[in-house]
Amino acid sequence: MLDLAVKGLSVQGRVISAVILREIRTRFGMYHLGYLWAVLVPLMFVISLTVFFAFLGKRSAYGAPIELLLFSGMMAWLCFIDTQGHVSRAFQTNRQLLVYPMVTVVDIVIARSALEFGTKLAATAILAIIFYAAGIAMTLDDPLAVAVSMGAMVYFGATFGHIVGCALVVAPSIGFGVNAVRRLLFFTSGVLFALVHVPEQWRHYLLLNPLAHLIDLARGGWITGYSAPYADIDYVISWAIGMGATAAIMELAVRRRRGGAMR
């Protein structure tokens, strides 16, 4: 029994590795700039918003440069939104792979999520070096908190993307509603601001969004002296369990509806 389990995990590991390599070639190999986009997109975001805040006379936040505030929030957000986008499209763009009996939807979801996590960690390290070289005071108070928050954002992106992907199989028009939800999540997650600066009566509503807790945790990992006071890990775990269960139930429902066409 144990041998069968080990053999099954070994096969799944090889499948996931093969899918990751395929994703790297198809996602970045077709563009001239390739993996540079993973660095250029957040870099342009931080630079443009830094200029905007400079016009408003705001150059720092909670004792840290405004660049660090924006950078810490944006990299955590990209972990979520990019994973969600790639996972939700996995059902349509990988139908050829699903022809093979050893490849399942879960394998593709895991592969795409792992690739996003690795890509974002590498991009974060490169950008931190670029900002430091440019003379911006980059601090890293708790690397573990940063890595955990980014990993959790990838998980939420994967489960939300999985749910969306299952829903799109049944009702493609639901994509319009998903775009509205994505925008709402962006503006309520604290990407552009620290929760400590939000009035208490409004902060209560923002904290209903579990992503706001994770971005606050990421900021606590970057900014020395910021203890991420509004990051409620128990609340985040509750959401994580609920999202994972919902994704599993929806895939099972879609699989039954399609007569086992989705594995």
Secondary structure as GFF3:
##gff-version 3
##sequence-region A 1 263
A	DSSP	alpha_helix	2	28	.	.	.	ID=ss1
A	DSSP	three_ten_helix	34	36	.	.	.	ID=ss2
A	DSSP	alpha_helix	37	55	.	.	.	ID=ss3
A	DSSP	beta_strand	60	61	.	.	.	ID=ss4
A	DSSP	beta_strand	64	65	.	.	.	ID=ss5
A	DSSP	alpha_helix	66	88	.	.	.	ID=ss6
A	DSSP	alpha_helix	90	93	.	.	.	ID=ss7
A	DSSP	three_ten_helix	97	99	.	.	.	ID=ss8
A	DSSP	alpha_helix	105	133	.	.	.	ID=ss9
A	DSSP	alpha_helix	143	170	.	.	.	ID=ss10
A	DSSP	three_ten_helix	172	174	.	.	.	ID=ss11
A	DSSP	alpha_helix	175	188	.	.	.	ID=ss12
A	DSSP	three_ten_helix	195	197	.	.	.	ID=ss13
A	DSSP	alpha_helix	200	206	.	.	.	ID=ss14
A	DSSP	alpha_helix	210	222	.	.	.	ID=ss15
A	DSSP	alpha_helix	233	257	.	.	.	ID=ss16
###
